[in-house]
Amino acid sequence: MKKIEFNFENVGGLAEIYAFPPDDFLRLRHDYVSGSDSLELLTRDNIIAIPVFGDRSFLFYEEKEQAAGGDYWDLSIEGVIPNINKDNQQLLDTLSRGDWLVVSMDNNGVVHLSGSTEIPLSFSYKKTTGDAYASLNGVEFSFQGQQPSPSAILNLDSLADL
């Protein structure tokens, strides 16, 4: 009998997000002894790190869909960058002009690699500030795409290499 593992200490939200251009992807190195995959990049110079709030407002969403051509996975990684400012605008412009692969770690320590060199993710954002004192001034963003397979689950040590 095979049994699904059930974790009673499951926590939602993301803990870390890193985006990098598909041209920087070298390979996924598979460790046959541990059965895990690690990310290898050509350079780390083009990585853009997006800090994550500890309030679990950042999300990773992946849903299997079916189309005439076969199965695909609809993916979205979303969050908020606080404080609209000039320094962040340059990075937002860079993200908006490119296609990306994204490494994200959830609050359970699971690391996902989303997107591929053939079908990278696109970045979009909108700036918002509310009319109430408690409303957040910031940038709502998302990385989105459709992939032919689910996001790869990486070895936790892959984050140390970024």
C-alpha positions in Angstrom: 0.0 0.0 0.0 1.2 3.5 -0.8 0.2 6.3 1.5 0.2 10.1 1.1 2.2 11.8 3.8 0.1 14.3 5.8 1.8 17.1 7.7 -0.2 18.5 10.6 2.2 21.5 11.0 1.5 22.8 7.5 2.1 26.6 7.1 1.0 28.7 4.1 2.7 31.5 2.3 6.2 32.0 0.8 9.4 32.7 2.6 11.8 33.6 -0.3 11.5 34.5 -4.0 14.4 34.8 -6.5 14.0 35.5 -10.2 16.6 35.0 -12.9 16.7 35.1 -16.7 16.4 31.8 -18.6 19.8 32.4 -20.2 21.5 32.0 -16.8 20.1 28.5 -16.3 22.7 25.8 -16.7 20.9 22.6 -15.5 19.2 20.8 -12.7 21.8 18.4 -11.2 20.1 15.2 -9.9 21.6 13.4 -6.9 20.7 9.8 -7.4 21.6 8.8 -3.8 19.3 11.4 -2.1 16.8 11.6 -5.0 17.0 15.4 -5.0 17.6 18.1 -7.6 19.9 21.1 -7.3 19.9 24.2 -9.4 23.1 25.2 -11.3 23.3 28.7 -12.9 25.9 30.1 -15.3 26.0 33.3 -13.3 24.4 34.8 -10.2 24.9 38.4 -11.3 21.3 38.7 -12.8 19.4 37.3 -9.9 16.7 39.6 -8.5 15.7 38.8 -4.9 12.3 39.9 -3.8 11.9 40.2 0.0 8.9 38.5 1.5 6.6 39.7 4.3 6.3 37.3 7.2 2.5 37.7 7.2 1.9 34.9 4.6 0.5 37.4 2.0 2.7 35.9 -0.7 1.4 32.9 -2.6 2.5 30.1 -4.9 -0.4 28.8 -6.9 -0.2 25.9 -9.4 -3.2 24.1 -10.9 -3.2 21.2 -13.4 -5.4 22.0 -16.4 -6.3 20.1 -19.6 -6.4 21.3 -23.2 -6.7 19.7 -26.6 -2.9 19.5 -26.8 -2.6 17.8 -23.4 -2.1 18.6 -19.7 -0.5 21.9 -18.5 0.0 23.6 -15.2 -1.2 27.1 -14.7 1.2 28.9 -12.4 1.1 32.2 -10.4 3.5 33.6 -7.8 2.2 36.7 -6.2 3.1 39.3 -3.5 3.4 42.9 -2.5 6.6 45.0 -2.5 6.0 47.8 0.1 6.7 51.4 -0.5 6.6 52.8 -4.1 10.0 54.3 -4.6 12.5 55.3 -7.3 15.1 52.6 -6.4 12.6 49.7 -6.7 11.3 51.2 -10.0 14.5 50.3 -11.9 14.2 46.6 -10.8 10.5 46.6 -11.7 11.3 47.9 -15.2 13.9 45.2 -15.6 11.5 42.5 -14.4 8.8 43.9 -16.7 11.0 43.8 -19.8 12.2 40.2 -19.4 11.1 36.6 -19.0 12.0 34.8 -15.8 12.5 31.5 -14.0 11.6 31.8 -10.4 12.9 29.9 -7.3 10.5 30.2 -4.4 10.6 28.6 -1.0 7.4 28.2 1.0 7.1 28.5 4.8 7.4 24.7 5.0 10.9 24.7 3.5 9.8 23.4 0.1 11.8 25.0 -2.8 10.2 25.2 -6.2 11.7 26.1 -9.6 9.0 27.5 -11.8 9.1 28.3 -15.5 11.5 26.8 -18.0 14.0 28.0 -20.6 11.4 27.1 -23.3 8.4 28.6 -21.5 9.6 31.2 -18.9 7.3 33.2 -16.6 6.1 36.8 -17.3 6.1 39.5 -14.7 3.4 42.1 -14.2 2.7 44.6 -11.5 0.5 47.5 -10.4 1.2 50.3 -8.0 -1.5 51.0 -5.4 -2.0 53.2 -2.4 -5.2 53.2 -0.4 -7.3 56.1 0.8 -7.4 54.9 4.4 -4.6 55.2 6.9 -4.2 51.5 7.2 -4.0 50.9 3.4 -0.6 49.8 2.1 1.4 51.8 -0.3 3.2 49.4 -2.6 3.5 47.3 -5.7 1.3 44.2 -6.2 3.2 41.8 -8.5 2.9 38.4 -10.1 4.9 36.0 -12.1 2.6 34.0 -14.3 2.7 31.3 -17.0 1.6 28.0 -18.2 4.1 25.1 -18.1 4.0 21.6 -19.6 4.9 20.0 -16.2 4.6 21.0 -12.5 7.3 23.1 -10.9 10.4 21.2 -10.0 11.0 20.6 -6.3 14.6 21.4 -5.4 17.0 20.5 -2.7 16.9 23.2 0.1 20.7 23.7 -0.5 19.8 25.3 -3.9 18.8 28.4 -2.0 22.2 28.7 -0.3 23.8 28.8 -3.8 21.7 31.9 -4.7 
